[in-house]
Amino acid sequence: MLERVAEGACAFWGHATPDDAALDIAYQTAPTREGPPSPRRGLPALKLLEQIRAPEIPYFLGWLNYWSAAAARVIGFPDPARDAELLTRARRTAAGGWVVQLTDAPLDFDNPAHLDALKRTYERFPMIGGRDSP
């Protein structure tokens, strides 16, 4: 479904994520009264969408991620040497994009293995969320 909606809308990127994870994602991007975002669980702070330099760059990661061919090219996916684990749960779409699933089961931030997979993926793709630019 994610693939059909994203490619039908000619989207650069998209995601499908359990509702329970949405609050943690919001903490990655939403400014606090004191200033910048205050991510929970050791997740990285992400820039607001208007601060990300190109629309092809995903704003954040979800459980199922759709990256168009343009988005994949910009973030450097796939690199067979660096993305072997992700490629076991990824598939190419008819339009040349990718659907990448971070974990076998729906993303659960209370599961240390899931949180670790998410953190590793953010480390692999510093461009996601605009973290690679000042």
N, CA, C and O atoms as a printed pandas DataFrame, in Angstrom:
     atom_number atom_name residue_name chain_id  residue_number  x_coord  y_coord  z_coord
0              1         N          MET        A               1    0.819   -1.184    0.000
1              2        CA          MET        A               1    0.000    0.000    0.000
2              3         C          MET        A               1    0.873    1.261    0.000
3              4         O          MET        A               1    0.615    2.198   -0.755
4              5         N          LEU        A               2    1.912    1.279    0.855
5              6        CA          LEU        A               2    2.813    2.438    0.913
6              7         C          LEU        A               2    3.401    2.726   -0.461
7              8         O          LEU        A               2    3.436    3.876   -0.901
8              9         N          GLU        A               3    3.857    1.692   -1.127
9             10        CA          GLU        A               3    4.443    1.857   -2.453
10            11         C          GLU        A               3    3.431    2.437   -3.432
11            12         O          GLU        A               3    3.748    3.377   -4.160
12            13         N          ARG        A               4    2.237    1.900   -3.461
13            14        CA          ARG        A               4    1.219    2.378   -4.408
14            15         C          ARG        A               4    0.864    3.833   -4.173
15            16         O          ARG        A               4    0.769    4.614   -5.120
16            17         N          VAL        A               5    0.669    4.202   -2.918
17            18        CA          VAL        A               5    0.316    5.598   -2.598
18            19         C          VAL        A               5    1.478    6.520   -2.946
19            20         O          VAL        A               5    1.281    7.548   -3.594
20            21         N          ALA        A               6    2.680    6.161   -2.524
21            22        CA          ALA        A               6    3.841    7.015   -2.767
22            23         C          ALA        A               6    4.124    7.183   -4.257
23            24         O          ALA        A               6    4.347    8.297   -4.729
24            25         N          GLU        A               7    4.115    6.082   -4.990
25            26        CA          GLU        A               7    4.417    6.201   -6.416
26            27         C          GLU        A               7    3.262    6.810   -7.188
27            28         O          GLU        A               7    3.484    7.503   -8.180
28            29         N          GLY        A               8    2.028    6.564   -6.750
29            30        CA          GLY        A               8    0.876    7.201   -7.387
30            31         C          GLY        A               8    0.877    8.709   -7.202
31            32         O          GLY        A               8    0.415    9.451   -8.069
32            33         N          ALA        A               9    1.399    9.156   -6.067
33            34        CA          ALA        A               9    1.468   10.598   -5.773
34            35         C          ALA        A               9    2.779   11.219   -6.248
35            36         O          ALA        A               9    3.004   12.415   -6.062
36            37         N          CYS        A              10    3.649   10.406   -6.864
37            38        CA          CYS        A              10    4.975   10.856   -7.295
38            39         C          CYS        A              10    5.764   11.446   -6.128
39            40         O          CYS        A              10    6.454   12.454   -6.279
40            41         N          ALA        A              11    5.652   10.806   -4.964
41            42        CA          ALA        A              11    6.328   11.272   -3.757
42            43         C          ALA        A              11    7.815   10.964   -3.830
43            44         O          ALA        A              11    8.233   10.006   -4.481
44            45         N          PHE        A              12    8.603   11.783   -3.157
45            46        CA          PHE        A              12   10.030   11.504   -3.037
46            47         C          PHE        A              12   10.281   10.461   -1.958
47            48         O          PHE        A              12   11.167    9.617   -2.091
48            49         N          TRP        A              13    9.497   10.526   -0.893
49            50        CA          TRP        A              13    9.684    9.581    0.206
50            51         C          TRP        A              13    8.391    9.470    0.993
51            52         O          TRP        A              13    7.499   10.310    0.869
52            53         N          GLY        A              14    8.299    8.437    1.793
53            54        CA          GLY        A              14    7.124    8.232    2.628
54            55         C          GLY        A              14    7.436    7.184    3.674
55            56         O          GLY        A              14    8.508    6.580    3.659
56            57         N          HIS        A              15    6.509    6.971    4.573
57            58        CA          HIS        A              15    6.727    5.990    5.631
58            59         C          HIS        A              15    5.401    5.456    6.136
59            60         O          HIS        A              15    4.350    6.066    5.938
60            61         N          ALA        A              16    5.467    4.327    6.779
61            62        CA          ALA        A              16    4.345    3.757    7.524
62            63         C          ALA        A              16    4.947    3.349    8.869
63            64         O          ALA        A              16    5.885    2.554    8.928
64            65         N          THR        A              17    4.399    3.899    9.932
65            66        CA          THR        A              17    4.959    3.716   11.265
66            67         C          THR        A              17    3.834    3.531   12.262
67            68         O          THR        A              17    2.822    4.227   12.178
68            69         N          PRO        A              18    3.981    2.613   13.203
69            70        CA          PRO        A              18    2.946    2.449   14.234
70            71         C          PRO        A              18    2.726    3.751   15.016
71            72         O          PRO        A              18    3.666    4.509   15.254
72            73         N          ASP        A              19    1.487    3.994   15.407
73            74        CA          ASP        A              19    1.140    5.208   16.146
74            75         C          ASP        A              19    1.967    5.384   17.407
75            76         O          ASP        A              19    2.292    6.512   17.779
76            77         N          ASP        A              20    2.309    4.295   18.067
77            78        CA          ASP        A              20    3.068    4.388   19.313
78            79         C          ASP        A              20    4.417    5.073   19.109
79            80         O          ASP        A              20    4.945    5.675   20.045
80            81         N          ALA        A              21    4.975    4.995   17.925
81            82        CA          ALA        A              21    6.276    5.600   17.644
82            83         C          ALA        A              21    6.165    7.080   17.268
83            84         O          ALA        A              21    7.170    7.790   17.273
84            85         N          ALA        A              22    4.973    7.549   16.947
85            86        CA          ALA        A              22    4.793    8.922   16.466
86            87         C          ALA        A              22    5.234    9.972   17.482
87            88         O          ALA        A              22    5.803   10.995   17.103
88            89         N          LEU        A              23    4.982    9.737   18.745
89            90        CA          LEU        A              23    5.366   10.709   19.767
90            91         C          LEU        A              23    6.880   10.852   19.834
91            92         O          LEU        A              23    7.400   11.964   19.927
92            93         N          ASP        A              24    7.584    9.731   19.786
93            94        CA          ASP        A              24    9.040    9.807   19.810
94            95         C          ASP        A              24    9.571   10.537   18.577
95            96         O          ASP        A              24   10.529   11.303   18.679
96            97         N          ILE        A              25    8.967   10.310   17.428
97            98        CA          ILE        A              25    9.375   11.011   16.209
98            99         C          ILE        A              25    9.109   12.509   16.361
99           100         O          ILE        A              25    9.928   13.327   15.942
100          101         N          ALA        A              26    7.980   12.874   16.953
101          102        CA          ALA        A              26    7.666   14.288   17.175
102          103         C          ALA        A              26    8.731   14.939   18.060
103          104         O          ALA        A              26    9.128   16.076   17.805
104          105         N          TYR        A              27    9.193   14.243   19.085
105          106        CA          TYR        A              27   10.236   14.788   19.952
106          107         C          TYR        A              27   11.547   14.991   19.208
107          108         O          TYR        A              27   12.375   15.794   19.637
108          109         N          GLN        A              28   11.755   14.283   18.105
109          110        CA          GLN        A              28   12.975   14.459   17.319
110          111         C          GLN        A              28   12.968   15.779   16.563
111          112         O          GLN        A              28   14.031   16.319   16.256
112          113         N          THR        A              29   11.794   16.304   16.262
113          114        CA          THR        A              29   11.716   17.494   15.408
114          115         C          THR        A              29   11.085   18.711   16.054
115          116         O          THR        A              29   11.396   19.837   15.665
116          117         N          ALA        A              30   10.212   18.521   17.025
117          118        CA          ALA        A              30    9.465   19.642   17.586
118          119         C          ALA        A              30   10.312   20.452   18.561
119          120         O          ALA        A              30   10.875   19.887   19.498
120          121         N          PRO        A              31   10.413   21.764   18.357
121          122        CA          PRO        A              31   11.137   22.592   19.319
122          123         C          PRO        A              31   10.410   22.597   20.669
123          124         O          PRO        A              31    9.185   22.492   20.735
124          125         N          THR        A              32   11.184   22.720   21.723
125          126        CA          THR        A              32   10.605   22.836   23.066
126          127         C          THR        A              32   10.545   24.308   23.439
127          128         O          THR        A              32   11.044   25.157   22.700
128          129         N          ARG        A              33    9.941   24.615   24.574
129          130        CA          ARG        A              33    9.915   26.010   25.027
130          131         C          ARG        A              33   11.324   26.542   25.232
131          132         O          ARG        A              33   11.581   27.733   25.054
132          133         N          GLU        A              34   12.225   25.660   25.603
133          134        CA          GLU        A              34   13.604   26.062   25.862
134          135         C          GLU        A              34   14.424   26.211   24.583
135          136         O          GLU        A              34   15.523   26.764   24.622
136          137         N          GLY        A              35   13.922   25.741   23.473
137          138        CA          GLY        A              35   14.669   25.867   22.231
138          139         C          GLY        A              35   14.550   24.667   21.320
139          140         O          GLY        A              35   13.452   24.306   20.898
140          141         N          PRO        A              36   15.690   24.040   21.013
141          142        CA          PRO        A              36   15.704   22.975   20.003
142          143         C          PRO        A              36   14.952   21.727   20.449
143          144         O          PRO        A              36   14.527   21.620   21.599
144          145         N          PRO        A              37   14.795   20.780   19.518
145          146        CA          PRO        A              37   14.110   19.530   19.841
146          147         C          PRO        A              37   14.779   18.817   21.014
147          148         O          PRO        A              37   15.952   19.042   21.311
148          149         N          SER        A              38   14.030   17.977   21.654
149          150        CA          SER        A              38   14.533   17.211   22.795
150          151         C          SER        A              38   14.207   15.729   22.584
151          152         O          SER        A              38   13.297   15.195   23.218
152          153         N          PRO        A              39   14.961   15.059   21.681
153          154        CA          PRO        A              39   14.662   13.666   21.362
154          155         C          PRO        A              39   14.764   12.756   22.586
155          156         O          PRO        A              39   15.566   12.976   23.494
156          157         N          ARG        A              40   13.935   11.750   22.571
157          158        CA          ARG        A              40   13.942   10.749   23.623
158          159         C          ARG        A              40   14.697    9.521   23.149
159          160         O          ARG        A              40   14.950    9.353   21.956
160          161         N          ARG        A              41   15.049    8.674   24.086
161          162        CA          ARG        A              41   15.628    7.349   23.827
162          163         C          ARG        A              41   16.948    7.390   23.047
163          164         O          ARG        A              41   17.331    6.395   22.431
164          165         N          GLY        A              42   17.638    8.525   23.070
165          166        CA          GLY        A              42   18.917    8.614   22.376
166          167         C          GLY        A              42   18.815    8.780   20.874
167          168         O          GLY        A              42   19.809    8.634   20.162
168          169         N          LEU        A              43   17.607    9.087   20.380
169          170        CA          LEU        A              43   17.430    9.315   18.943
170          171         C          LEU        A              43   18.006   10.677   18.567
171          172         O          LEU        A              43   18.081   11.563   19.418
172          173         N          PRO        A              44   18.412   10.861   17.321
173          174        CA          PRO        A              44   18.998   12.142   16.927
174          175         C          PRO        A              44   17.946   13.236   16.757
175          176         O          PRO        A              44   16.794   12.963   16.420
176          177         N          ALA        A              45   18.363   14.466   16.994
177          178        CA          ALA        A              45   17.513   15.619   16.710
178          179         C          ALA        A              45   17.490   15.823   15.193
179          180         O          ALA        A              45   18.513   15.690   14.521
180          181         N          LEU        A              46   16.326   16.143   14.677
181          182        CA          LEU        A              46   16.150   16.339   13.241
182          183         C          LEU        A              46   15.739   17.775   12.966
183          184         O          LEU        A              46   15.110   18.420   13.805
184          185         N          LYS        A              47   16.090   18.265   11.806
185          186        CA          LYS        A              47   15.713   19.629   11.426
186          187         C          LYS        A              47   14.253   19.671   10.996
187          188         O          LYS        A              47   13.678   18.663   10.583
188          189         N          LEU        A              48   13.669   20.860   11.102
189          190        CA          LEU        A              48   12.320   21.060   10.604
190          191         C          LEU        A              48   12.341   20.982    9.081
191          192         O          LEU        A              48   13.363   21.264    8.456
192          193         N          LEU        A              49   11.228   20.606    8.493
193          194        CA          LEU        A              49   11.201   20.391    7.048
194          195         C          LEU        A              49   11.657   21.592    6.253
195          196         O          LEU        A              49   12.290   21.423    5.211
196          197         N          GLU        A              50   11.362   22.799    6.703
197          198        CA          GLU        A              50   11.797   23.976    5.940
198          199         C          GLU        A              50   13.302   24.213    6.024
199          200         O          GLU        A              50   13.835   25.043    5.288
200          201         N          GLN        A              51   13.986   23.502    6.902
201          202        CA          GLN        A              51   15.440   23.626    7.037
202          203         C          GLN        A              51   16.196   22.541    6.256
203          204         O          GLN        A              51   17.426   22.551    6.219
204          205         N          ILE        A              52   15.477   21.621    5.644
205          206        CA          ILE        A              52   16.116   20.546    4.881
206          207         C          ILE        A              52   16.287   21.026    3.449
207          208         O          ILE        A              52   15.345   21.521    2.830
208          209         N          ARG        A              53   17.496   20.875    2.931
209          210        CA          ARG        A              53   17.875   21.567    1.699
210          211         C          ARG        A              53   17.266   21.058    0.397
211          212         O          ARG        A              53   17.314   21.763   -0.610
212          213         N          ALA        A              54   16.696   19.855    0.387
213          214        CA          ALA        A              54   16.112   19.326   -0.848
214          215         C          ALA        A              54   14.909   18.454   -0.515
215          216         O          ALA        A              54   14.932   17.728    0.479
216          217         N          PRO        A              55   13.860   18.513   -1.326
217          218        CA          PRO        A              55   12.659   17.731   -1.030
218          219         C          PRO        A              55   12.880   16.221   -1.132
219          220         O          PRO        A              55   12.091   15.449   -0.587
220          221         N          GLU        A              56   13.934   15.792   -1.817
221          222        CA          GLU        A              56   14.209   14.364   -1.938
222          223         C          GLU        A              56   14.730   13.755   -0.633
223          224         O          GLU        A              56   14.691   12.536   -0.470
224          225         N          ILE        A              57   15.206   14.566    0.279
225          226        CA          ILE        A              57   15.782   14.074    1.528
226          227         C          ILE        A              57   14.659   13.757    2.508
227          228         O          ILE        A              57   13.888   14.646    2.871
228          229         N          PRO        A              58   14.557   12.507    2.940
229          230        CA          PRO        A              58   13.515   12.165    3.914
230          231         C          PRO        A              58   13.679   12.969    5.206
231          232         O          PRO        A              58   14.796   13.227    5.653
232          233         N          TYR        A              59   12.555   13.358    5.790
233          234        CA          TYR        A              59   12.583   14.163    7.020
234          235         C          TYR        A              59   12.882   13.306    8.237
235          236         O          TYR        A              59   13.437   13.797    9.219
236          237         N          PHE        A              60   12.520   12.031    8.183
237          238        CA          PHE        A              60   12.764   11.107    9.291
238          239         C          PHE        A              60   12.588    9.689    8.797
239          240         O          PHE        A              60   12.149    9.458    7.671
240          241         N          LEU        A              61   12.937    8.739    9.653
241          242        CA          LEU        A              61   12.762    7.318    9.349
242          243         C          LEU        A              61   11.517    6.781   10.022
243          244         O          LEU        A              61   11.130    7.238   11.097
244          245         N          GLY        A              62   10.900    5.816    9.385
245          246        CA          GLY        A              62    9.771    5.105    9.969
246          247         C          GLY        A              62   10.059    3.611    9.936
247          248         O          GLY        A              62   11.183    3.192    9.659
248          249         N          TRP        A              63    9.042    2.817   10.218
249          250        CA          TRP        A              63    9.224    1.367   10.178
250          251         C          TRP        A              63    9.354    0.900    8.726
251          252         O          TRP        A              63   10.346    0.266    8.367
252          253         N          LEU        A              64    8.359    1.210    7.893
253          254        CA          LEU        A              64    8.439    0.968    6.456
254          255         C          LEU        A              64    8.765    2.303    5.812
255          256         O          LEU        A              64    8.088    3.301    6.059
256          257         N          ASN        A              65    9.789    2.322    4.996
257          258        CA          ASN        A              65   10.209    3.565    4.360
258          259         C          ASN        A              65   10.133    3.415    2.857
259          260         O          ASN        A              65   10.607    2.425    2.300
260          261         N          TYR        A              66    9.537    4.392    2.201
261          262        CA          TYR        A              66    9.547    4.443    0.746
262          263         C          TYR        A              66   10.524    5.535    0.355
263          264         O          TYR        A              66   10.393    6.679    0.791
264          265         N          TRP        A              67   11.505    5.185   -0.466
265          266        CA          TRP        A              67   12.442    6.150   -1.014
266          267         C          TRP        A              67   12.358    6.059   -2.527
267          268         O          TRP        A              67   12.638    5.008   -3.103
268          269         N          SER        A              68   11.975    7.152   -3.175
269          270        CA          SER        A              68   11.943    7.176   -4.630
270          271         C          SER        A              68   13.362    6.968   -5.151
271          272         O          SER        A              68   14.324    7.007   -4.385
272          273         N          ALA        A              69   13.483    6.751   -6.442
273          274        CA          ALA        A              69   14.819    6.604   -7.033
274          275         C          ALA        A              69   15.654    7.850   -6.745
275          276         O          ALA        A              69   16.846    7.745   -6.457
276          277         N          ALA        A              70   15.026    9.039   -6.821
277          278        CA          ALA        A              70   15.753   10.284   -6.551
278          279         C          ALA        A              70   16.180   10.371   -5.088
279          280         O          ALA        A              70   17.308   10.766   -4.793
280          281         N          ALA        A              71   15.293   10.007   -4.179
281          282        CA          ALA        A              71   15.629   10.044   -2.754
282          283         C          ALA        A              71   16.745    9.050   -2.445
283          284         O          ALA        A              71   17.688    9.380   -1.725
284          285         N          ALA        A              72   16.645    7.845   -2.983
285          286        CA          ALA        A              72   17.669    6.829   -2.746
286          287         C          ALA        A              72   19.026    7.309   -3.259
287          288         O          ALA        A              72   20.051    7.118   -2.604
288          289         N          ARG        A              73   19.022    7.927   -4.422
289          290        CA          ARG        A              73   20.265    8.442   -4.998
290          291         C          ARG        A              73   20.875    9.512   -4.088
291          292         O          ARG        A              73   22.079    9.497   -3.834
292          293         N          VAL        A              74   20.051   10.434   -3.600
293          294        CA          VAL        A              74   20.542   11.532   -2.763
294          295         C          VAL        A              74   21.117   11.019   -1.444
295          296         O          VAL        A              74   22.153   11.511   -0.998
296          297         N          ILE        A              75   20.468   10.043   -0.811
297          298        CA          ILE        A              75   20.969    9.551    0.477
298          299         C          ILE        A              75   22.026    8.460    0.328
299          300         O          ILE        A              75   22.647    8.060    1.313
300          301         N          GLY        A              76   22.235    7.976   -0.900
301          302        CA          GLY        A              76   23.276    6.986   -1.142
302          303         C          GLY        A              76   22.869    5.545   -0.889
303          304         O          GLY        A              76   23.680    4.728   -0.453
304          305         N          PHE        A              77   21.625    5.243   -1.162
305          306        CA          PHE        A              77   21.126    3.876   -0.997
306          307         C          PHE        A              77   20.846    3.268   -2.359
307          308         O          PHE        A              77   20.307    3.966   -3.219
308          309         N          PRO        A              78   21.173    2.039   -2.600
309          310        CA          PRO        A              78   21.879    1.115   -1.726
310          311         C          PRO        A              78   23.372    1.098   -2.009
311          312         O          PRO        A              78   23.815    1.297   -3.140
312          313         N          ASP        A              79   24.116    0.860   -0.976
313          314        CA          ASP        A              79   25.546    0.584   -1.071
314          315         C          ASP        A              79   25.686   -0.856   -0.583
315          316         O          ASP        A              79   25.600   -1.105    0.619
316          317         N          PRO        A              80   25.900   -1.814   -1.496
317          318        CA          PRO        A              80   25.901   -3.222   -1.105
318          319         C          PRO        A              80   26.811   -3.545    0.086
319          320         O          PRO        A              80   26.477   -4.410    0.895
320          321         N          ALA        A              81   27.940   -2.871    0.201
321          322        CA          ALA        A              81   28.863   -3.142    1.304
322          323         C          ALA        A              81   28.338   -2.619    2.635
323          324         O          ALA        A              81   28.560   -3.237    3.677
324          325         N          ARG        A              82   27.645   -1.487    2.607
325          326        CA          ARG        A              82   27.194   -0.861    3.855
326          327         C          ARG        A              82   25.747   -1.185    4.200
327          328         O          ARG        A              82   25.340   -1.034    5.352
328          329         N          ASP        A              83   24.974   -1.622    3.232
329          330        CA          ASP        A              83   23.536   -1.792    3.444
330          331         C          ASP        A              83   23.075   -3.241    3.382
331          332         O          ASP        A              83   21.897   -3.502    3.143
332          333         N          ALA        A              84   23.982   -4.183    3.593
333          334        CA          ALA        A              84   23.630   -5.598    3.469
334          335         C          ALA        A              84   22.446   -5.968    4.358
335          336         O          ALA        A              84   21.532   -6.662    3.912
336          337         N          GLU        A              85   22.453   -5.515    5.599
337          338        CA          GLU        A              85   21.353   -5.847    6.508
338          339         C          GLU        A              85   20.035   -5.228    6.037
339          340         O          GLU        A              85   19.008   -5.906    6.016
340          341         N          LEU        A              86   20.057   -3.951    5.662
341          342        CA          LEU        A              86   18.834   -3.301    5.177
342          343         C          LEU        A              86   18.318   -3.972    3.904
343          344         O          LEU        A              86   17.108   -4.098    3.711
344          345         N          LEU        A              87   19.220   -4.394    3.054
345          346        CA          LEU        A              87   18.801   -5.009    1.789
346          347         C          LEU        A              87   18.075   -6.334    1.993
347          348         O          LEU        A              87   17.351   -6.776    1.102
348          349         N          THR        A              88   18.252   -6.973    3.138
349          350        CA          THR        A              88   17.517   -8.215    3.404
350          351         C          THR        A              88   16.033   -7.934    3.629
351          352         O          THR        A              88   15.205   -8.836    3.506
352          353         N          ARG        A              89   15.693   -6.681    3.960
353          354        CA          ARG        A              89   14.293   -6.302    4.193
354          355         C          ARG        A              89   13.882   -5.161    3.253
355          356         O          ARG        A              89   13.009   -4.360    3.587
356          357         N          ALA        A              90   14.509   -5.096    2.090
357          358        CA          ALA        A              90   14.207   -4.039    1.117
358          359         C          ALA        A              90   13.837   -4.670   -0.216
359          360         O          ALA        A              90   14.235   -5.791   -0.533
360          361         N          ARG        A              91   13.073   -3.923   -0.976
361          362        CA          ARG        A              91   12.780   -4.381   -2.337
362          363         C          ARG        A              91   12.652   -3.176   -3.252
363          364         O          ARG        A              91   12.211   -2.102   -2.842
364          365         N          ARG        A              92   13.039   -3.378   -4.473
365          366        CA          ARG        A              92   12.973   -2.341   -5.502
366          367         C          ARG        A              92   11.550   -2.251   -6.018
367          368         O          ARG        A              92   10.883   -3.274   -6.175
368          369         N          THR        A              93   11.082   -1.057   -6.281
369          370        CA          THR        A              93    9.737   -0.871   -6.818
370          371         C          THR        A              93    9.791   -0.815   -8.341
371          372         O          THR        A              93   10.864   -0.695   -8.933
372          373         N          ALA        A              94    8.631   -0.904   -8.959
373          374        CA          ALA        A              94    8.549   -0.869  -10.423
374          375         C          ALA        A              94    9.080    0.449  -10.988
375          376         O          ALA        A              94    9.614    0.482  -12.096
376          377         N          ALA        A              95    8.932    1.531  -10.228
377          378        CA          ALA        A              95    9.376    2.848  -10.680
378          379         C          ALA        A              95   10.837    3.131  -10.331
379          380         O          ALA        A              95   11.335    4.226  -10.591
380          381         N          GLY        A              96   11.522    2.153   -9.745
381          382        CA          GLY        A              96   12.931    2.336   -9.428
382          383         C          GLY        A              96   13.212    2.830   -8.024
383          384         O          GLY        A              96   14.367    3.067   -7.671
384          385         N          GLY        A              97   12.175    2.990   -7.219
385          386        CA          GLY        A              97   12.367    3.378   -5.828
386          387         C          GLY        A              97   12.614    2.158   -4.963
387          388         O          GLY        A              97   12.873    1.065   -5.466
388          389         N          TRP        A              98   12.533    2.357   -3.658
389          390        CA          TRP        A              98   12.775    1.275   -2.704
390          391         C          TRP        A              98   11.769    1.330   -1.577
391          392         O          TRP        A              98   11.372    2.409   -1.137
392          393         N          VAL        A              99   11.360    0.170   -1.112
393          394        CA          VAL        A              99   10.613    0.041    0.132
394          395         C          VAL        A              99   11.565   -0.674    1.081
395          396         O          VAL        A              99   11.991   -1.800    0.825
396          397         N          VAL        A             100   11.889   -0.004    2.176
397          398        CA          VAL        A             100   12.872   -0.507    3.124
398          399         C          VAL        A             100   12.200   -0.657    4.484
399          400         O          VAL        A             100   11.679    0.306    5.046
400          401         N          GLN        A             101   12.221   -1.867    4.995
401          402        CA          GLN        A             101   11.620   -2.191    6.289
402          403         C          GLN        A             101   12.755   -2.287    7.311
403          404         O          GLN        A             101   13.680   -3.080    7.132
404          405         N          LEU        A             102   12.693   -1.486    8.384
405          406        CA          LEU        A             102   13.800   -1.459    9.339
406          407         C          LEU        A             102   13.890   -2.689   10.231
407          408         O          LEU        A             102   14.989   -3.132   10.565
408          409         N          THR        A             103   12.753   -3.241   10.616
409          410        CA          THR        A             103   12.733   -4.403   11.504
410          411         C          THR        A             103   11.707   -5.393   10.989
411          412         O          THR        A             103   10.807   -5.017   10.238
412          413         N          ASP        A             104   11.831   -6.661   11.383
413          414        CA          ASP        A             104   10.891   -7.675   10.910
414          415         C          ASP        A             104    9.472   -7.414   11.405
415          416         O          ASP        A             104    8.510   -7.570   10.653
416          417         N          ALA        A             105    9.342   -7.019   12.670
417          418        CA          ALA        A             105    8.032   -6.707   13.253
418          419         C          ALA        A             105    7.857   -5.195   13.272
419          420         O          ALA        A             105    8.843   -4.464   13.178
420          421         N          PRO        A             106    6.626   -4.709   13.392
421          422        CA          PRO        A             106    6.418   -3.258   13.454
422          423         C          PRO        A             106    7.304   -2.606   14.520
423          424         O          PRO        A             106    7.494   -3.138   15.613
424          425         N          LEU        A             107    7.827   -1.456   14.167
425          426        CA          LEU        A             107    8.750   -0.716   15.020
426          427         C          LEU        A             107    8.153   -0.476   16.405
427          428         O          LEU        A             107    7.060    0.074   16.543
428          429         N          ASP        A             108    8.887   -0.896   17.411
429          430        CA          ASP        A             108    8.470   -0.756   18.804
430          431         C          ASP        A             108    9.651   -0.162   19.565
431          432         O          ASP        A             108   10.650   -0.844   19.795
432          433         N          PHE        A             109    9.539    1.099   19.952
433          434        CA          PHE        A             109   10.653    1.783   20.607
434          435         C          PHE        A             109   10.972    1.224   21.987
435          436         O          PHE        A             109   12.015    1.551   22.552
436          437         N          ASP        A             110   10.103    0.395   22.539
437          438        CA          ASP        A             110   10.408   -0.255   23.811
438          439         C          ASP        A             110   11.234   -1.525   23.614
439          440         O          ASP        A             110   11.700   -2.114   24.589
440          441         N          ASN        A             111   11.417   -1.945   22.382
441          442        CA          ASN        A             111   12.227   -3.113   22.063
442          443         C          ASN        A             111   13.647   -2.620   21.756
443          444         O          ASN        A             111   13.849   -1.935   20.753
444          445         N          PRO        A             112   14.632   -2.953   22.596
445          446        CA          PRO        A             112   16.002   -2.460   22.379
446          447         C          PRO        A             112   16.565   -2.792   20.998
447          448         O          PRO        A             112   17.314   -1.994   20.433
448          449         N          ALA        A             113   16.222   -3.941   20.452
449          450        CA          ALA        A             113   16.719   -4.302   19.115
450          451         C          ALA        A             113   16.141   -3.374   18.050
451          452         O          ALA        A             113   16.836   -3.016   17.099
452          453         N          HIS        A             114   14.894   -2.988   18.199
453          454        CA          HIS        A             114   14.273   -2.069   17.243
454          455         C          HIS        A             114   14.893   -0.681   17.350
455          456         O          HIS        A             114   15.195   -0.045   16.341
456          457         N          LEU        A             115   15.077   -0.223   18.578
457          458        CA          LEU        A             115   15.678    1.090   18.788
458          459         C          LEU        A             115   17.099    1.111   18.226
459          460         O          LEU        A             115   17.514    2.101   17.623
460          461         N          ASP        A             116   17.834    0.041   18.419
461          462        CA          ASP        A             116   19.192   -0.063   17.894
462          463         C          ASP        A             116   19.192   -0.044   16.366
463          464         O          ASP        A             116   20.041    0.606   15.757
464          465         N          ALA        A             117   18.252   -0.747   15.746
465          466        CA          ALA        A             117   18.156   -0.752   14.278
466          467         C          ALA        A             117   17.869    0.651   13.753
467          468         O          ALA        A             117   18.436    1.069   12.743
468          469         N          LEU        A             118   17.002    1.367   14.431
469          470        CA          LEU        A             118   16.671    2.738   14.014
470          471         C          LEU        A             118   17.888    3.641   14.155
471          472         O          LEU        A             118   18.193    4.414   13.247
472          473         N          LYS        A             119   18.581    3.555   15.274
473          474        CA          LYS        A             119   19.781    4.383   15.492
474          475         C          LYS        A             119   20.856    4.068   14.459
475          476         O          LYS        A             119   21.490    4.982   13.932
476          477         N          ARG        A             120   21.070    2.789   14.164
477          478        CA          ARG        A             120   22.063    2.405   13.150
478          479         C          ARG        A             120   21.710    2.974   11.780
479          480         O          ARG        A             120   22.587    3.405   11.031
480          481         N          THR        A             121   20.430    2.969   11.465
481          482        CA          THR        A             121   20.011    3.483   10.154
482          483         C          THR        A             121   20.200    4.993   10.086
483          484         O          THR        A             121   20.608    5.517    9.050
484          485         N          TYR        A             122   19.909    5.696   11.175
485          486        CA          TYR        A             122   20.193    7.137   11.202
486          487         C          TYR        A             122   21.689    7.390   11.056
487          488         O          TYR        A             122   22.087    8.317   10.350
488          489         N          GLU        A             123   22.523    6.585   11.707
489          490        CA          GLU        A             123   23.978    6.742   11.573
490          491         C          GLU        A             123   24.417    6.512   10.137
491          492         O          GLU        A             123   25.289    7.216    9.629
492          493         N          ARG        A             124   23.820    5.538    9.488
493          494        CA          ARG        A             124   24.182    5.216    8.107
494          495         C          ARG        A             124   23.808    6.334    7.145
495          496         O          ARG        A             124   24.519    6.579    6.171
496          497         N          PHE        A             125   22.694    7.017    7.412
497          498        CA          PHE        A             125   22.199    8.051    6.498
498          499         C          PHE        A             125   22.109    9.403    7.209
499          500         O          PHE        A             125   21.010    9.825    7.569
500          501         N          PRO        A             126   23.235   10.094    7.421
501          502        CA          PRO        A             126   23.213   11.369    8.143
502          503         C          PRO        A             126   22.433   12.474    7.427
503          504         O          PRO        A             126   22.067   13.480    8.035
504          505         N          MET        A             127   22.186   12.280    6.145
505          506        CA          MET        A             127   21.421   13.279    5.405
506          507         C          MET        A             127   19.951   13.283    5.828
507          508         O          MET        A             127   19.302   14.327    5.768
508          509         N          ILE        A             128   19.408   12.129    6.256
509          510        CA          ILE        A             128   18.009   12.059    6.654
510          511         C          ILE        A             128   17.781   12.967    7.848
511          512         O          ILE        A             128   18.507   12.901    8.840
512          513         N          GLY        A             129   16.784   13.801    7.748
513          514        CA          GLY        A             129   16.488   14.756    8.808
514          515         C          GLY        A             129   17.359   15.997    8.767
515          516         O          GLY        A             129   17.303   16.826    9.675
516          517         N          GLY        A             130   18.169   16.132    7.719
517          518        CA          GLY        A             130   19.004   17.327    7.566
518          519         C          GLY        A             130   20.146   17.399    8.548
519          520         O          GLY        A             130   20.665   18.483    8.811
520          521         N          ARG        A             131   20.551   16.262    9.100
521          522        CA          ARG        A             131   21.575   16.267   10.138
522          523         C          ARG        A             131   22.985   16.492    9.589
523          524         O          ARG        A             131   23.899   16.779   10.362
524          525         N          ASP        A             132   23.178   16.371    8.294
525          526        CA          ASP        A             132   24.516   16.514    7.715
526          527         C          ASP        A             132   24.856   17.945    7.337
527          528         O          ASP        A             132   25.957   18.213    6.857
528          529         N          SER        A             133   23.931   18.862    7.544
529          530        CA          SER        A             133   24.189   20.249    7.162
530          531         C          SER        A             133   24.033   21.155    8.384
531          532         O          SER        A             133   23.238   20.871    9.280
532          533         N          PRO        A             134   24.799   22.245    8.410
533          534        CA          PRO        A             134   24.762   23.151    9.568
534          535         C          PRO        A             134   23.421   23.822    9.766
535          536         O          PRO        A             134   23.254   24.605   10.700
